[in-house]
């Protein structure tokens, strides 16, 4: 199941304050005019945290609009993000949402960010 959320920056400020995990890189095997495919390695949180889900956050680098966020289950390691703007530059990051077993509180860890540009039409495989 794939959920896409398009939101304004002030609704989800947490996405901009997430600590990045060194060495947790993402790859973007295909870029289209309004979509990209994103892949990442499994994130293993330290006990007493458990992985709940991943969120792929695509933010326009000119900050003309809020981010597009696609949600993936804890078992997914790739996802197609749709509803992007054609011929636009995005910062892309994967977030791992973890739950603290004792209190149930959520926390996030982020992958290294990648910058991509969507194309005018069709798909491109770098």
C-alpha positions in Angstrom: 0.0 0.0 0.0 1.3 3.4 -0.9 0.3 6.7 0.7 1.3 10.0 -0.8 1.0 13.2 1.3 1.5 16.6 -0.2 1.8 19.2 2.5 2.9 22.7 3.4 6.3 23.1 5.2 4.8 24.3 8.5 2.7 21.2 9.0 5.7 18.8 9.0 8.7 20.8 10.4 10.1 17.5 11.8 11.2 16.5 8.3 13.7 19.3 8.3 15.2 18.7 11.7 15.8 14.9 11.5 19.4 13.8 12.4 21.1 12.1 9.5 22.7 8.6 9.8 26.2 8.6 8.4 26.6 6.1 5.7 22.9 5.5 5.2 22.7 6.4 1.5 19.8 6.2 -0.9 19.8 5.5 -4.7 17.5 6.8 -7.3 17.5 4.3 -10.2 14.9 6.1 -12.4 13.7 9.6 -12.8 10.6 10.6 -14.7 8.8 13.8 -15.3 6.5 13.5 -12.3 7.9 10.5 -10.4 11.1 8.9 -9.1 12.0 5.5 -7.8 14.0 5.5 -4.6 15.8 2.6 -3.0 17.5 2.4 0.4 19.2 -0.1 2.8 17.4 -1.4 5.9 17.7 0.8 8.9 18.2 -1.2 12.2 17.4 0.9 15.2 19.1 0.2 18.5 17.1 -1.5 21.3 14.7 -0.4 22.9 13.5 1.1 19.6 11.7 -0.8 16.8 11.3 0.3 13.2 7.7 1.3 12.4 7.8 2.6 8.8 9.8 4.6 6.2 8.9 8.0 4.7 10.4 9.3 1.5 10.5 13.1 1.6 10.9 15.1 -1.6 11.3 18.8 -1.1 11.6 21.3 -3.9 15.0 23.0 -3.5 13.5 26.4 -4.3 10.9 25.8 -1.4 8.1 26.9 -3.8 5.8 24.4 -2.1 5.8 21.9 0.7 7.3 18.5 0.5 5.8 15.4 -1.1 5.9 12.5 1.3 5.5 8.8 0.4 5.1 6.2 3.2 6.5 2.7 3.0 6.1 -0.2 5.4 9.0 -1.3 7.5 9.7 -4.2 5.1 9.9 -2.1 1.9 13.3 -1.0 0.7 12.1 0.8 -2.5 9.3 3.0 -3.5 8.0 5.0 -6.5 7.2 8.6 -5.4 4.6 10.3 -7.7 2.9 13.7 -7.9 6.2 15.6 -8.4 6.6 18.6 -10.6 8.1 18.2 -14.1 11.5 20.0 -14.7 12.0 20.7 -11.0 14.9 20.1 -8.6 14.2 18.1 -5.4 16.1 17.2 -2.3 15.3 13.5 -1.5 15.7 11.8 1.9 14.4 8.6 3.4 13.3 8.8 7.1 13.1 5.8 9.4 10.3 6.2 11.9 11.0 4.3 15.1 8.9 3.7 18.2 10.3 3.6 21.7 9.0 0.3 23.1 8.4 1.6 26.6 6.6 4.9 26.0 5.4 4.4 22.4 7.0 7.7 21.4 8.1 8.2 17.7 11.5 9.4 16.6 13.0 9.7 13.2 16.4 9.1 11.6 17.3 10.3 8.1 19.4 9.0 5.3 21.9 11.1 3.5 20.1 13.5 1.1 20.3 13.3 -2.7 19.4 16.1 -5.1 17.6 15.2 -8.4 15.9 17.0 -11.2 12.8 15.7 -12.8 12.7 15.7 -16.5 10.4 17.1 -19.1 8.7 13.8 -20.2 9.2 10.1 -20.1 11.8 8.3 -17.9 15.5 8.5 -17.5 17.7 5.7 -16.0 21.1 7.2 -14.9 
